[in-house]
Amino acid sequence: MSRFVHKPAVPLAIFLLAAVGVCSGGSDAPRGVAVGFVFDLQAKCDPPCKHGGVCIRNNTCHCSKGYEGETCQYANCFPKCKNGGACLRPGKCRCQPGYGGRYCHTVSCAGGCWNGGECNAVNGEAKCICPSSWSGSKCQNAICPQGCRNGGICVAPGICSCPEGWLGGACHNAVCSQPCLNGGKCISPNKCRCRPPFSGPRCEERKKSH
Ligand SMILES: *[C@@H]1O[C@H](CO)[C@@H](O)[C@H](O)[C@H]1NC(C)=O
């Protein structure tokens, strides 16, 4: 009974393998299977053929498209993975750090380059080349050539964000909510430096001479 179940499968198997042989004819298919090869139904392959490979003779695998090796253990990428990438499965490369694209053929900066930075290979390493007003590995840091003083933070090229009590392009001007009088100067938030002979928080008092 089991013979009847198995028999019709045989011509089909031969047809499929023949078709594969025709498609990959002339390629560097490792087993060189061509139409009309001997297909031993009793063949044993140990270790077994991987990735859908078919055991056609004892310890001889016919690999499905995209695989090669004794037991069809290796995936085959075409075009080959570039820049040291590994072929994970047919047409799928795992790229070395710093490379991307289907075949690892493009340079890729992890996290990308911001603010108009360009990803470039520098000595085999992917790096962001930043426009002049930005710096950092991703060009994420703005450059304020004037500097940001008194705890100010450079938030955009040339723009400081100043803490409370400070103003100006470099956060260099203190703010006194009450103006300093009599020629006094606001030297830090709400602190006046007075001209003699004046004193007091706003330089409003004239010192008494003794
Ligand atoms: C294949 O191997 C089996 C034993 O594993 C053996 O009985 C058989 O004769 C072999 N076939 C050929 C064609 O060598």
The ligand as a MOL file (V3000), in Angstrom:
LIG
                    3D

  0  0  0     0  0            999 V3000
M  V30 BEGIN CTAB
M  V30 COUNTS 14 14 0 0 0
M  V30 BEGIN ATOM
M  V30 1 C 24.4000 4.2870 0.2940 0
M  V30 2 O 24.6460 3.9690 1.6370 0
M  V30 3 C 23.9390 2.8630 2.1200 0
M  V30 4 C 24.2590 2.6640 3.5960 0
M  V30 5 O 24.2490 3.9040 4.2820 0
M  V30 6 C 24.3090 1.6330 1.3280 0
M  V30 7 O 23.5330 0.5410 1.7590 0
M  V30 8 C 24.0750 1.8870 -0.1260 0
M  V30 9 O 24.5320 0.7950 -0.8890 0
M  V30 10 C 24.7890 3.1320 -0.6010 0
M  V30 11 N 24.4610 3.4180 -1.9630 0
M  V30 12 C 25.3760 3.5820 -2.9060 0
M  V30 13 C 24.8850 3.8870 -4.2700 0
M  V30 14 O 26.5810 3.5600 -2.6540 0
M  V30 END ATOM
M  V30 BEGIN BOND
M  V30 1 1 1 2
M  V30 2 1 1 10
M  V30 3 1 2 3
M  V30 4 1 3 4
M  V30 5 1 3 6
M  V30 6 1 4 5
M  V30 7 1 6 7
M  V30 8 1 6 8
M  V30 9 1 8 9
M  V30 10 1 8 10
M  V30 11 1 10 11
M  V30 12 1 11 12
M  V30 13 1 12 13
M  V30 14 2 12 14
M  V30 END BOND
M  V30 END CTAB
M  END
